[in-house]
Amino acid sequence: MPQADKYYMMRSLEKALFVIETMATRKNWKLKSLNEACCIPKGTLQRILRTLEDLGYVRQVQRGGAYTLTLKFHKLGNQVFSQSNIASLVQPVLHHLRDEVNETVNLSILSGVDMVVVHQTTSRHALRMDSIVGTSFPAYASASGKVFLAFLPEDDLRVFIKELRRSDTAMNIDKINSLYTRLESVREKGIGLDFEELFRGIRCVAAPIFDDLGKVVATISCSVPTVRLDRSLSYKLLQEIPMAASEASKLFQAPDHSFNLEVSAIAELLAASSVA
């Protein structure tokens, strides 16, 4: 990198990444050996390790013992690999769904405490909800996010909640308990709903895409202006979106999932002019 460009380098991040890359060359490291290999002041190295440990990327084999990288890096690598292929793989399903409902279809994944749009197929309506690919939004308040969180392994969900409370001090115990209740409903029904929680005048329906291990890898959702969301369209969305998500899951050889979705009752709620 040219010297002039290095002005933008974050030295602390550079050091942390160097420590990670060094640790990846061996199963575990004594602090002294790692300090010698990295040539970083011991105090700085300890702060880096403590930070990585708090975030779940590093663990100590035993108190005062060697340090090792966790499988969280393996998980991230798998996510990067799968997301680089998932959009192209499920694109025909997304286009078919868009043609069936004529509403904007989003493919989203979880990143930290946010959902990120990785692919979008827009409707032909002049009034529509468009998001730039790469746009992020709070997972806990979105239909897609509720779906993704509902089907996370329990340990991963606890990590998410911990990070959410760290990043949003307004997330108190009552709000967390309310979120857990909503996630239980999503697990039962197999869909997530957003009643203008993110954007006023926009409601959303989302469903999960699973892989061959039964893990959620992405969500399919439709964002619809409330003024156009009548009972007929609501009913169609609640039929077509889970069907599209199921078809996408089959591309990953996912096991079958069975949900208790009362389409008529939820369509009435989704199309209502206001929600209590």
GUVO-290508 format. One record per residue (C-alpha): residue in one letter; z, y, x. Coordinates in steps of 0.5 Angstrom, whole numbers, plus 500, padded with zeros to 3 digits. Example, Ala and Ser with C-alpha at 12.3 -4.5 7.8 and 13.67 -1.06 7.14 Angstrom:
REM GUVO-290508
a516491525;s514498527;
REM end
This chain:
REM GUVO-290508
m500500500;p498507503;q504511505;a503516500;d503512494;k510509497;y513515494;y513512487;m517505490;m524504487;r527501493;s533498489;l528494485;e524492491;k530490495;a532486489;l525482488;f526481495;v532477494;i529473489;e523471493;t527469498;m532465494;a526461491;t525458498;r531454498;k535450492;n542454494;w544460499;k551461502;l552469502;k552469509;s545465510;l542470505;n545476508;e542474515;a535472511;c534478507;c537483513;i540487507;p547490508;k552485505;g555490500;t548492497;l546484497;q553483493;r551488488;i544485487;l547478486;r552480481;t547484477;l542478477;e548474475;d550478469;l543478467;g543470467;y538470473;v543467478;r549463478;q554461483;v555453484;q562454484;r567460485;g566463492;g560458493;a553458494;y548462489;t542459486;l537462481;t537459474;l532456470;k531463466;f525464471;h522458469;k522460462;l519467464;g514464468;n512459462;q512465457;v507469462;f503463462;s503462455;q502469453;s496469457;n492464453;i495464446;a491470444;s485467445;l487461443;v489463436;q484469435;p480465430;v486464426;l488471426;h481473424;h481468418;l487471416;r485478416;d479476412;e483472407;v488478406;n484484408;e490487412;t492488419;v494482422;n499482429;l500477434;s507479437;i512476442;l519477444;s520481450;g528483452;v530486445;d524488442;m517485440;v511487443;v504486440;v499482444;h493482439;q491485433;t486484428;t485490423;s483491416;r477494413;h482499409;a482506411;l489506410;r492501414;m498500419;d495500426;s498499433;i496499440;v496492443;g502493448;t506497442;s514495442;f519495436;p526493435;a526486434;y532486429;a529490424;s522487424;a519482420;s516479426;g523480430;k527476425;v522470425;f522470433;l530470433;a531466427;f528460431;l531461438;p535456441;e543458440;d544460447;d538464448;l540468441;r547469444;v543472450;f539477446;i545479442;k549481448;e543485451;l542488444;r549490444;r549493451;s542497449;d545499442;t552501442;a551502434;m550495433;n557493431;i560486429;d559488422;k551489423;i551483428;n554479422;s549481417;l543480422;y546473423;t546472415;r538474415;l536470420;e539464416;s535466411;v529466415;r530459418;e531457411;k524460408;g520460414;i518467413;g521474415;l520480411;d521488413;f522492407;e520499411;e526498416;l521500421;f516505418;r517508411;g511506407;i510500410;r512493409;c511487413;v511479412;a511474418;a511467420;p513463426;i508459431;f511453434;d509449441;d509442442;l517442443;g518446437;k520452440;v517459437;v512462442;a509468438;t509470430;i503472426;s505478421;c501483416;s503490416;v501493409;p502500406;t507499400;v502503395;r497497396;l503492396;d502489388;r504482386;s498479387;l497481394;s504480395;y503473393;k497472397;l501474403;l506469402;q501464402;e496465407;i501468413;p505461413;m499457412;a496461418;a502460422;s502453421;e494452423;a496456429;s502452431;k497445430;l493448436;f499447440;q501440437;a507443434;p511438430;d511439422;h516444419;s518444412;f521450409;n524452402;l520458400;e520461393;v513465393;s514467386;a521470387;i520473393;a513476391;e516480386;l521483391;l516484396;a512488391;a518492388;s517500388;s524500391;v529495394;a537495393;
REM end
